[in-house]
Structures are given as structure tokens and as C-alpha cells.
Amino acid sequence: MAAAAAGAVSPADKERFICIYPAYLNNKKTIAEGRRIPIDKAVENPTSTEIQDVCAAVGFNVLLEKNKMYPREWNRDVQYRGRVRIQLKQDDGNPCLPQFPTRKSVMLYAAETIPKLKTRTQKMGGSDQSLQQGEGGKKGKGKKKK
């Protein structure tokens, strides 16, 4: 009977969408704290909005739940809130997008794409300029030593 009940809820129903919390992709977290992808592929402090943006851009059916919290997240700040629900499979059980058959493939794609977002690249642009100034200062000091 349970199998019949499980079969009655199609993968297209909102309850069957996969959940992705920002903690899954955060390189500041350990696996015990909830990270689910390798640290070298993870992103620094991703937000649920960023995850939603990259997944919607690739063509997923996405739902953002702003007030949900990851249970292992001790910090209650707004930036750590939210989860993204993504429709991974169609009614017939086939993946919605063939290049993303598993939830892990979606997480890796999101982590790879978030650093390329305009909001991230603009912030990075500011820090790149400060790095260049710092390098220039070092070069100047080097010249003085000669």
C-alpha cells in the first residue's frame, strides 16, 4: 500500500522536487557541517538566490523557499536562510534535463556556475583592483631596494 501511495505523487509535484541548501555548496563548511561536494569544487558562502539563478538559467523548474533553514546551520542570519527546490525528474521518471541525471550533478553545476554570476564578478572586480595596487606597491618597494 505504501508503494501505491508513493507512486501517486508524481515527480512533477512540488513535494518531490529535490532540495538544495546553500550549505551543500559552501567551501567554508566541513562535511559534518553539511557540505556535500568536494571542497575544491565548492563556492564561498553561496546564497539560495544565487543557486536559484543559475538553476533557472539552465532551464530547471525552480522554487525558492526563503524562510527555510538548513537544520545543521547554527547561524540564523538572513544570508544563510533559504533553500531551493528543483524539479529533477518529469512525470515519467526521466530527468528534466539529460545533462543533470542526479542531484549531485546539479550541485556541482551550481557550484561551478555561481562564481561566474555578474554579482560575484563585480565584487571580484573590486578586489582584483586592490590586489593589483598591492602588487604595484610591492614592485615599488623592490625598486627602492635596488
N, C-alpha and C positions, 0 to 999 in steps of 0.2 A: 504494500500500500504506500509506503514511503517513496518508493521508486516512481509510482504513478504521480504522486504529489510533486516530486522533484521534476518530473518530465513536463508537468503542467506549466511550470514557469519557464517561459522561453528565454533564450539568451538575449533577446531584444528588450526584455523588461529591465527597468532601471535597477532593480534589486540584484540582477545578475551581472551588472557591469563590474569590471574589476576596479578595485580601489588602489590609488597610488597616493601615498602621503609624501610630503617633501623630505621627511627623514630617510626614506628609502634611497634617495639620491644624494644625500648630504655627505660630503667628504670630511666634515668636522665630527661625524658620529662614528662610533665603533659598530661592529656587527651586533654586539649586545645591546646597543642603544637604538638599533633599528635599521642600519644601513643594509641594503640588500644587493648592492652591486660592488664590484671591485673598487677599491679606494682610488686607483689611478684613473678610473673612468667616471668617478663621482664628481659632483659640482659643489662649489662652495655656497652654502646656505640658499638652496633653491626655494622659491615660493610656490604655493599652489597655483597662483595666477600664471606664473611662467610655464609650469607644467601644462596647464590648460591651453595656453597659447600655442606651444609647439605641437601638441597633440591635435588640436583643432586645425592647425595649419596643414598638417599632413593628411587630414581627411577623416579623422575619427569622430564618432558621435560622443561628445564630451559633456559632462555635467560637473560644475564646480559647487562643492558644499563648503561654504565659507566658515561656518561655525563648528565644524567637526574638528576634533583634536586627535592626534596620534596618542594612543594610551601610554606609551613609554616616554612621551615628551614631558619633561618636568617644567619647562619654561612655558608659561601661559601667555606670552606676548602675542600680539596680533600677527606678527610676521611668521610665527611658527604654526598658526592655525590654518585649517582648511585641508580638504582632500579632494582629489579629482577622481571622478568615476568615468570609466571609459568602456564603451561597448567594444569588446574584443571579438565576439562571435555573432554571426547572424542567426536567424531562426533555425536554419537547417544545421547549425553547428559548425559551419565553415568560418574561418577568420574573415572579418570585415575587410581587412587589408592583408593580402597574401604575404607581404614582406614582414608582417608582425604576427606570427602564429602564437606567441606566448607572452605572458605578462612581463617576463624578463626582457624580451626583445623590445617591448615598449619602453621599459625603464631605461635601458641602455641608449635607445634612440633619444629619449627626452634629455638624458644627462649629456649626450653628445651635442645636442642642438641648443640647449639653454645658453651656453656661453656665447653663441653666435647671435643671440637676440639683440635688437637695437638698444634696448635699455641697458644691457650688460656692456655692449661695445662702447657706448657713450661714456659710461662710468670708467671703463678701462682706458678710454682715450685720455681722460684727465690724469690718471695715474701714470700712463705712459709718458706724458709730457714731464711730469715731475721726475720720473726716472731718468729721462734724457738730460734734464737740468742737473741732476745729481751726477750723472756720468761726466757732463761737461765740467762740473766743479772738480771732479777727480782728475780730469785731464789737465786742468789749470794748475792744480797742486803739483802734478807730475812735472810740468814745465818749470815751475818755480824751483823745484829741487835741482834741476839741471843748471 
